[in-house]
């Protein structure tokens, strides 16, 4: 079983290596939004959308309408045009307009700061809600789980989970709380640059010595290729 000391060592090593990595989508998005509302809308835009598209689409949208009231007054076709070519832009435009209306009407322009309330919005799942809590409300004790955060701790051998929901629960049990807030951004960056879903760059990995995948899969493959 991986110890807290070992986990802390991996996180510190990844953080040191991450200085050379390009920004994640969340960090690009975070450079655009000014409040929890814009973090929420930017996150909706980012779903199934390339990193380089998300920040540009968010900026275009917020230049046109930066508040719930202004955004709800845009017609859906205009929102579609502003966020295109993000993935599923037609569906997202409808959801963005409706969520803006709800926040203006039901929450007096204030984005809820609880998971329970955020999850009431159609199209908002746990990952998006956690992102809003961390990046929008600066809440420390949440771990947004995307494909990278789900995959990498399993590769490392820290956990053995199949779903983001289960991964979130298990990570909260083993990761020291002081690392929760930055964990998503750090491991998404690591997953995009080193621990990629296909063709992981294990030979360049700063934590390969602590990685179950490296020991059980990568090293064996390298040995077989030599033989």
C-alpha positions as CSV (number, residue, x, y, z in Angstrom):
1,X,0.0,0.0,0.0
2,X,1.3,3.4,-1.0
3,X,2.1,5.6,2.0
4,X,1.3,9.3,2.5
5,X,5.0,10.1,2.4
6,X,5.4,8.3,-0.9
7,X,2.3,10.1,-2.4
8,X,3.7,13.5,-1.2
9,X,7.0,12.7,-2.8
10,X,5.4,12.0,-6.1
11,X,3.3,15.1,-6.0
12,X,6.4,17.3,-5.3
13,X,8.3,15.6,-8.1
14,X,5.5,16.1,-10.6
15,X,5.1,19.7,-9.5
16,X,8.8,20.4,-10.0
17,X,8.7,18.8,-13.5
18,X,5.5,20.7,-14.4
19,X,7.4,24.0,-14.7
20,X,8.4,22.9,-18.2
21,X,4.9,21.9,-19.2
22,X,2.4,23.9,-21.2
23,X,-0.7,25.3,-19.4
24,X,-3.7,23.1,-19.1
25,X,-7.1,24.1,-20.4
26,X,-8.1,25.0,-16.8
27,X,-5.2,27.4,-16.5
28,X,-5.9,28.9,-19.8
29,X,-9.6,29.3,-18.8
30,X,-8.6,30.7,-15.5
31,X,-6.7,33.5,-17.2
32,X,-10.0,34.6,-18.8
33,X,-12.8,34.4,-16.1
34,X,-13.0,36.9,-13.4
35,X,-15.6,35.2,-11.2
36,X,-17.4,31.9,-10.4
37,X,-20.0,32.5,-13.1
38,X,-17.4,32.8,-15.8
39,X,-15.5,29.7,-14.5
40,X,-18.7,27.7,-14.7
41,X,-19.6,28.8,-18.2
42,X,-16.0,28.3,-19.4
43,X,-16.0,24.8,-17.9
44,X,-19.2,24.0,-19.8
45,X,-17.5,25.2,-23.0
46,X,-14.4,23.2,-22.3
47,X,-16.1,19.8,-22.2
48,X,-15.0,17.6,-25.1
49,X,-13.2,20.6,-26.6
50,X,-9.5,21.2,-27.4
51,X,-7.6,23.3,-25.0
52,X,-6.7,26.0,-27.5
53,X,-10.4,26.4,-28.5
54,X,-11.8,26.8,-25.0
55,X,-10.0,30.1,-23.9
56,X,-10.7,31.8,-27.2
57,X,-14.4,30.8,-27.2
58,X,-14.8,31.9,-23.6
59,X,-13.2,35.3,-24.3
60,X,-15.5,35.9,-27.2
61,X,-18.5,35.1,-25.2
62,X,-17.6,37.2,-22.2
63,X,-16.6,40.1,-24.4
64,X,-20.2,40.0,-25.6
65,X,-21.9,39.3,-22.3
66,X,-20.0,39.0,-19.0
67,X,-22.8,38.5,-16.5
68,X,-25.7,36.1,-16.1
69,X,-28.3,38.8,-16.9
70,X,-26.5,39.9,-20.1
71,X,-25.8,36.4,-21.2
72,X,-29.4,35.2,-20.7
73,X,-30.5,38.0,-23.0
74,X,-28.4,36.8,-25.9
75,X,-30.3,34.7,-28.4
76,X,-29.2,31.1,-28.7
77,X,-27.9,31.5,-32.2
78,X,-25.6,34.3,-31.1
79,X,-24.2,32.2,-28.3
80,X,-23.7,29.3,-30.8
81,X,-21.7,31.7,-33.0
82,X,-19.6,33.0,-30.2
83,X,-18.6,29.6,-28.8
84,X,-18.1,27.8,-32.2
85,X,-16.1,25.6,-32.9
86,X,-16.3,24.1,-29.4
87,X,-17.7,20.6,-29.3
88,X,-21.5,20.2,-29.1
89,X,-21.8,24.0,-29.4
90,X,-25.5,23.9,-30.2
91,X,-26.4,21.9,-27.0
92,X,-23.9,24.0,-25.0
93,X,-25.5,27.3,-26.2
94,X,-28.9,26.2,-24.9
95,X,-27.5,25.1,-21.6
96,X,-25.4,28.3,-21.1
97,X,-28.5,30.4,-21.8
98,X,-30.7,28.4,-19.4
99,X,-28.0,28.3,-16.6
100,X,-27.5,32.0,-16.9
101,X,-31.3,32.6,-16.6
102,X,-31.4,30.3,-13.5
103,X,-28.5,32.1,-11.8
104,X,-30.0,35.5,-12.5
105,X,-33.5,34.6,-11.5
106,X,-33.1,32.0,-8.8
107,X,-29.8,32.9,-7.2
108,X,-29.7,36.7,-7.7
109,X,-26.6,36.5,-10.0
110,X,-24.6,34.6,-7.5
111,X,-23.3,31.2,-8.5
112,X,-24.0,28.7,-5.7
113,X,-21.1,27.7,-3.5
114,X,-22.2,24.2,-2.6
115,X,-21.9,21.0,-4.6
116,X,-25.6,20.2,-3.9
117,X,-26.8,23.4,-5.6
118,X,-24.3,23.3,-8.5
119,X,-25.4,19.8,-9.4
120,X,-29.0,20.9,-9.8
121,X,-28.0,22.7,-13.1
122,X,-28.6,20.6,-16.2
123,X,-25.3,19.5,-17.8
124,X,-23.2,20.1,-14.6
125,X,-21.6,17.0,-13.2
126,X,-19.3,16.5,-10.3
127,X,-16.2,17.4,-12.3
128,X,-17.6,20.8,-13.4
129,X,-19.0,21.4,-9.9
130,X,-15.7,20.7,-8.3
131,X,-13.9,22.9,-10.8
132,X,-16.3,25.8,-9.9
133,X,-15.7,25.2,-6.2
134,X,-11.9,25.2,-6.6
135,X,-11.3,27.8,-9.3
136,X,-14.5,29.9,-8.9
137,X,-15.0,30.0,-5.2
138,X,-11.4,29.2,-4.1
139,X,-12.5,26.3,-2.0
140,X,-9.6,24.1,-1.0
141,X,-11.1,20.8,-0.2
142,X,-12.3,19.5,-3.6
143,X,-10.6,17.3,-6.2
144,X,-12.0,17.7,-9.8
145,X,-11.5,14.4,-11.5
146,X,-11.2,14.2,-15.3
147,X,-9.7,11.4,-17.5
148,X,-6.1,12.3,-16.5
149,X,-6.8,12.4,-12.7
150,X,-8.8,9.2,-13.1
151,X,-6.0,7.4,-15.1
152,X,-2.7,8.5,-13.5
153,X,-3.3,7.5,-9.8
154,X,-4.5,4.1,-11.1
155,X,-1.3,3.7,-13.2
156,X,0.8,4.7,-10.2
157,X,-0.9,2.0,-8.2
158,X,-2.4,4.3,-5.6
159,X,-5.9,3.3,-6.2
160,X,-7.9,0.7,-8.2
161,X,-11.0,2.4,-9.6
162,X,-13.0,2.5,-12.8
163,X,-15.2,5.6,-12.5
164,X,-14.4,9.3,-11.8
165,X,-16.8,9.3,-8.9
166,X,-15.0,6.4,-7.1
167,X,-11.7,7.9,-7.9
168,X,-12.7,11.2,-6.2
169,X,-13.7,9.3,-3.1
170,X,-10.5,7.2,-3.0
171,X,-8.2,10.1,-3.7
172,X,-9.7,12.1,-0.8
173,X,-8.8,9.2,1.5
174,X,-5.1,9.1,0.6
175,X,-3.9,12.6,-0.6
176,X,-3.0,15.1,2.1
177,X,-5.5,17.9,2.1
178,X,-3.0,20.6,1.4
179,X,-2.6,19.2,-2.2
180,X,-6.3,18.9,-3.1
181,X,-6.8,22.3,-4.6
182,X,-3.9,22.1,-7.1
183,X,-4.1,18.3,-7.7
184,X,-6.3,18.5,-10.8
185,X,-4.3,21.1,-12.7
186,X,-1.0,19.4,-11.8
187,X,-2.0,16.0,-12.9
188,X,-3.9,17.1,-16.0
189,X,-0.7,18.9,-17.1
190,X,1.3,15.8,-16.2
191,X,-1.1,13.6,-18.2
192,X,-1.0,15.8,-21.2
193,X,2.8,16.0,-21.3
194,X,4.2,12.8,-19.8
195,X,1.7,10.2,-18.6
196,X,-0.4,10.3,-21.8
197,X,-3.3,8.0,-22.3
198,X,-1.6,6.5,-25.5
199,X,2.2,6.4,-25.7
200,X,3.1,7.5,-22.2
201,X,6.6,8.9,-22.1
202,X,7.7,6.7,-19.3
203,X,11.4,7.1,-20.2
204,X,11.1,10.8,-19.3
205,X,8.9,10.4,-16.2
206,X,10.3,11.9,-13.0
207,X,8.3,9.3,-10.9
208,X,8.8,6.1,-12.9
209,X,10.5,4.5,-9.9
210,X,7.3,4.8,-7.9
211,X,5.0,3.8,-10.7
212,X,3.2,0.4,-10.9
213,X,2.6,0.7,-14.6
214,X,6.3,1.5,-15.3
215,X,7.4,-1.6,-13.3
216,X,4.8,-4.1,-14.5
217,X,4.1,-3.0,-18.1
218,X,6.6,-0.5,-19.6
219,X,9.8,-2.2,-18.3
220,X,8.6,-5.6,-19.4
221,X,7.8,-4.3,-22.9
222,X,11.2,-2.7,-23.2
223,X,12.9,-6.0,-22.2
224,X,10.8,-7.9,-24.7
225,X,11.7,-5.5,-27.5
226,X,15.4,-6.0,-26.8
227,X,15.1,-9.8,-26.8
